[in-house]
Amino acid sequence: MRIILQFPEGLKQKAQEYAQRYEKEGHEVFVASAPCYGACDLCIDEARAVGAQKLVHVGHAEFMKMDVKGLEIEYIPYFDTLPKEILENAVEKALEMLHAHKKIALVTTVQHIGQIEEIKKAFEKGGKKILLEKGGKHVRHEGQILGCDSIAASKAAPNADCVVYFGGGQFHPLGIRAGKPVLVADPYLGKAYWITEEIEKLEKKRKGAILASAHAKNFGIIVSTKNGQFNLTGARLAKKELEKRGKKALLLVSNEIFPLALEDFNMFDAYISTACPRIGDDHSIYKKPIIDFGDFKRVLELMDAVDGRKK
Ligand code: SF4
């Protein structure tokens, strides 16, 4: 069989090991080398180009069921197994900062889901009550969050004193909107820290961009061809609604969204993105407001209010 393997950034160093395993079984193996940021981003085009019969996406849990004729798709989630002392050290550091917080909404990425029971027990040993919830349609496990889905946190938060994100990096915890303080317990740095202020700053930026775009006249509407991000219906609707309000709008299609590639479209005052909702996190690198499609309704309401055409 001809197989194409895909790895997210951070797991590409495992490519050879996986490839050899399949080659030993007699398969012909290709490895997709383009950047891959999430489970939403399967290398279907590369699979078609090389005539692969199977696509193996390593690292993430299944994002959505994809029916691609002649192509079998398999997700192999990558579960990290942290040594006991590293896991417990991160929990201990978190406990030192959680004196006033008894009930905790615990979340993590798929990478640590295999150890969620262990993490939970370590917090319980420290006298905490742990709340675990299952997120939206793109997640597979209780307590699991994605960069675009922190529902596991927002569901558990109303009954909790705070949210604890167990894992490395800031991308995932910065996406948590739960109305409660968020603490990061990072086993790789061996420390814990509050990230609530940074989340609030991002939220302020998001609101500022929404406000600014309500006064914009010319919009670029971003469509990503990544299978889990593709939203042509939303993009067409956005164009229609903007034109109804006398605005100009152009549909922009690409696989990946680069600030540099958008730079020469200097006619636009703002962008509406129907792609990954985290694209607009760093508005400053795009030099224009980027509004996620999820906030588009709010933009229209503000436009109507500005025009005195309240509905
Ligand atoms: S849409 Fe964005 S945040 Fe969600 S899985 Fe894809 S890359 Fe990650």
Residues whose N, C-alpha, C, O or C-beta is under 5 A from the ligand:
A	BS01	SF4	Y37 G38 A39 C40 L146 G147 C148 C276 P277 R278
